C-alpha cells in the first residue's frame, strides 16, 4: 500500500493505504506536510506493509490519488502529486522537491499544449486504464496547475473512464514521470 492523499473537514492530509488514518497538514506548509507524511509512513511500518529500513532511506511506494465519482464532474480538477521522495512502479526513485513543483507544472502544461491538433483541439495527456500500459484511455489531462503545493490535473474523462470509476473498477491515479 502506498501513501495516499485524503481530506478531513476539507483539510488536506496523507494516509497509508486506503484504510489508514488521515494525518492532516496545513496546505502550503512543507514542514506540516512532511510531518503528516512521516506519520503515514510510520503507520505503514507499524502494520508491516513497508520495512523500517526501506522507509528510512526513502523507498516509499508512489503516491496515489483516489478518484471518486464526484471527480468525474466536468471541469473539476483532481490532485496529481506533491513533493516527496518516492519509488515509482518501475522501482526508480523519484525525488520531487517543493521548489521544483512549478517547473513540473510548466513542463506538464507544455506537454499538454504539444497535443494541440491542427483544428486547435487540445487532446491532452492520456490517463491509462490499465497500469500505465498506453492502450485504452480512461481520460485525458487537459490542464495542470500548482495550488497550495499540489499539482492538480484537469481531466477530460472518456465514457470508459467514467464507467470504470463509477463502478469502482478503477479507483486510483498515479502520475508517470519521464526521467529521461
C-alpha positions as CSV (number, residue, x, y, z in Angstrom):
1,X,0.0,0.0,0.0
2,X,1.4,3.4,-0.8
3,X,0.8,6.8,0.7
4,X,-2.5,8.4,-0.4
5,X,-3.9,11.8,-0.3
6,X,-7.0,12.3,1.9
7,X,-9.1,15.0,3.5
8,X,-10.7,15.7,6.9
9,X,-13.2,18.6,7.0
10,X,-11.8,19.9,3.7
11,X,-8.2,19.9,5.1
12,X,-5.6,18.1,3.1
13,X,-3.9,15.0,4.6
14,X,-1.9,11.9,3.9
15,X,-2.5,8.3,4.9
16,X,-1.1,4.9,4.4
17,X,-3.3,2.8,2.1
18,X,-7.0,3.2,1.7
19,X,-7.9,2.3,5.3
20,X,-5.2,4.2,7.2
21,X,-5.8,7.2,9.5
22,X,-5.7,10.6,7.6
23,X,-3.0,12.8,9.0
24,X,-3.9,16.4,8.1
25,X,-1.5,19.1,7.4
26,X,-1.6,22.9,6.6
27,X,-1.9,23.5,2.9
28,X,1.3,25.1,1.5
29,X,3.3,24.3,4.7
30,X,6.1,22.0,3.8
31,X,7.1,21.1,7.4
32,X,3.5,20.4,8.3
33,X,3.1,18.1,5.2
34,X,6.4,16.4,5.9
35,X,5.2,15.6,9.5
36,X,1.9,14.1,8.1
37,X,4.0,12.1,5.6
38,X,6.2,10.7,8.4
39,X,3.2,9.7,10.4
40,X,1.6,7.9,7.4
41,X,4.9,6.1,6.7
42,X,5.2,5.1,10.4
43,X,1.7,3.6,10.0
44,X,2.8,1.6,7.0
45,X,5.8,0.3,9.0
46,X,3.7,-0.5,12.1
47,X,1.3,-2.7,10.1
48,X,4.1,-4.4,8.2
49,X,3.5,-3.0,4.7
50,X,6.9,-1.5,4.5
51,X,10.2,-2.3,6.0
52,X,11.6,0.2,8.5
53,X,15.0,0.3,6.8
54,X,13.4,0.9,3.4
55,X,11.3,3.7,4.9
56,X,14.5,5.3,6.5
57,X,16.2,5.5,3.1
58,X,13.2,6.8,1.2
59,X,12.0,3.7,-0.6
60,X,8.3,4.6,-0.3
61,X,5.8,3.4,-2.8
62,X,4.5,6.1,-5.0
63,X,1.7,8.5,-4.0
64,X,-1.7,7.6,-5.3
65,X,-4.8,9.8,-5.6
66,X,-8.1,8.0,-5.0
67,X,-10.7,9.0,-7.7
68,X,-14.2,9.4,-6.5
69,X,-17.3,9.7,-8.7
70,X,-17.5,13.4,-7.8
71,X,-14.1,13.8,-9.6
72,X,-16.0,13.0,-12.8
73,X,-17.7,16.4,-12.8
74,X,-16.8,18.4,-15.9
75,X,-14.2,21.0,-15.2
76,X,-13.3,19.5,-11.7
77,X,-9.5,19.0,-11.2
78,X,-8.1,16.3,-9.1
79,X,-4.8,16.0,-7.1
80,X,-2.0,14.7,-9.2
81,X,1.1,14.7,-7.0
82,X,3.0,16.6,-4.3
83,X,6.7,17.0,-3.4
84,X,8.3,13.9,-1.8
85,X,10.7,11.1,-2.1
86,X,9.0,8.0,-3.7
87,X,9.7,4.8,-5.7
88,X,7.7,4.5,-8.9
89,X,6.1,1.4,-10.5
90,X,9.5,0.7,-12.3
91,X,11.3,0.8,-8.9
92,X,13.0,4.1,-9.8
93,X,13.5,6.7,-7.1
94,X,11.5,9.8,-7.8
95,X,12.5,12.9,-5.8
96,X,10.3,15.9,-6.2
97,X,11.4,19.0,-4.3
98,X,9.0,21.8,-3.3
99,X,10.9,24.3,-5.3
100,X,10.6,22.1,-8.4
101,X,6.8,21.8,-8.4
102,X,6.2,25.0,-10.6
103,X,8.7,23.6,-13.1
104,X,6.8,20.3,-13.2
105,X,3.5,22.2,-13.7
106,X,5.0,24.2,-16.5
107,X,6.5,21.2,-18.2
108,X,3.2,19.4,-17.9
109,X,1.3,22.4,-19.4
110,X,3.9,22.4,-22.3
111,X,3.4,18.7,-22.9
112,X,-0.4,19.3,-23.0
113,X,0.0,22.2,-25.4
114,X,2.0,20.0,-27.7
115,X,-1.1,17.8,-28.2
116,X,-3.0,20.6,-29.9
117,X,-4.4,19.4,-33.3
118,X,-4.4,21.5,-36.5
119,X,-8.0,22.4,-35.7
120,X,-6.9,23.8,-32.3
121,X,-8.3,21.0,-30.1
122,X,-6.2,20.0,-27.1
123,X,-6.1,16.2,-27.0
124,X,-4.2,16.1,-23.7
125,X,-2.0,13.6,-21.9
126,X,-3.5,10.1,-21.6
127,X,-4.8,8.7,-18.3
128,X,-4.3,5.0,-19.0
129,X,-6.9,2.5,-18.0
130,X,-4.5,-0.3,-17.1
131,X,-1.3,0.3,-15.2
132,X,0.4,2.8,-17.5
133,X,0.1,0.4,-20.4
134,X,-0.6,3.1,-23.0
135,X,-3.6,1.2,-24.5
136,X,-7.1,2.4,-23.7
137,X,-7.6,5.9,-22.2
138,X,-9.8,6.5,-19.2
139,X,-9.4,10.2,-19.9
140,X,-7.1,12.9,-21.0
141,X,-5.2,15.5,-18.8
142,X,-6.0,18.8,-20.5
143,X,-4.8,21.2,-17.7
144,X,-2.3,21.4,-14.8
145,X,-1.9,23.9,-12.0
146,X,0.1,24.2,-8.8
147,X,-2.2,25.0,-5.9
148,X,-1.0,25.0,-2.3
149,X,1.9,22.7,-3.0
150,X,-0.2,20.2,-5.0
151,X,-0.1,19.7,-8.8
152,X,-3.7,19.4,-9.8
153,X,-4.8,17.9,-13.1
154,X,-7.9,18.9,-15.1
155,X,-9.2,15.8,-16.8
156,X,-11.5,15.2,-19.8
157,X,-12.9,11.7,-19.0
158,X,-13.8,9.2,-21.6
159,X,-17.0,7.1,-21.3
160,X,-14.9,4.1,-20.4
161,X,-13.1,6.0,-17.7
162,X,-16.3,7.3,-16.2
163,X,-17.8,3.8,-16.1
164,X,-14.7,2.3,-14.5
165,X,-14.6,4.9,-11.8
166,X,-18.3,4.9,-11.1
167,X,-18.3,1.1,-10.8
168,X,-15.3,1.1,-8.6
169,X,-13.3,-1.0,-11.0
170,X,-10.6,1.7,-11.2
171,X,-10.1,3.9,-8.2
172,X,-6.6,5.3,-8.2
173,X,-4.4,7.6,-10.2
174,X,-0.6,7.8,-10.1
175,X,1.4,10.2,-12.1
176,X,4.0,8.9,-14.6
177,X,7.4,10.6,-14.6
178,X,9.7,10.8,-17.6
179,X,13.2,10.5,-16.1
180,X,15.0,10.8,-19.5
